[in-house]
Amino acid sequence: MGMIKHLMVSRVAVATAAVVVLAACQRAVNVGSGTGTGPAAAAANPNALPADITPAMLAMGDSLFNNGSCMRCHGRAGVGAQNAPNLTDAQWLQISGTFDEIVKVITNGVPATAIKDTTHRRAMNPRGGPMNLTDPQVRAVAAYVFRLSHK
């Protein structure tokens, strides 16, 4: 009976160790990829996208950005234009570039008086101006913009 009990305890210990190792590996992959998986990943990498951002949301953000008023000022794929800065590099002019800040800027816009780079003098309208983006659309565009500069 002692040998059976010892084998059962050993199997439980091995299974527990395997779960711990797999969980640690999964967390390392998610944090390292910049996609994040909740509060622990966000604390480890504040520049990570929230876990609820899906490839479909990124595709929707791409479409909204490049077929709407965002592209007219920021250029196709966010490379910058006369009226608005480049969004594909690591330099941010109004914010530090976190996902939540990008959502806030898209939601609230940037009035002309608040623009920090005077070479771009045109105000950014809230919610894409005439596009009047919904909250899910704002998050999709924010995810797309985040990905442009966090490659």
Buried (B, 14 or more C-beta within 10 A) or exposed (E): EEEEEEEEEEEEEEEEEEEEEEEEEEBEEBBEEBBBBEEEBBEBBEBBBBBEBEEEBBEBBBEBBBEBBBBEBBBEBBBBBEBBBBBBEEEBBBEEBBBEBBBBBBBEBBEEEEBEEEEBEEBBBBBBBEBEBEEEBBBBBBBBBBBBBBE
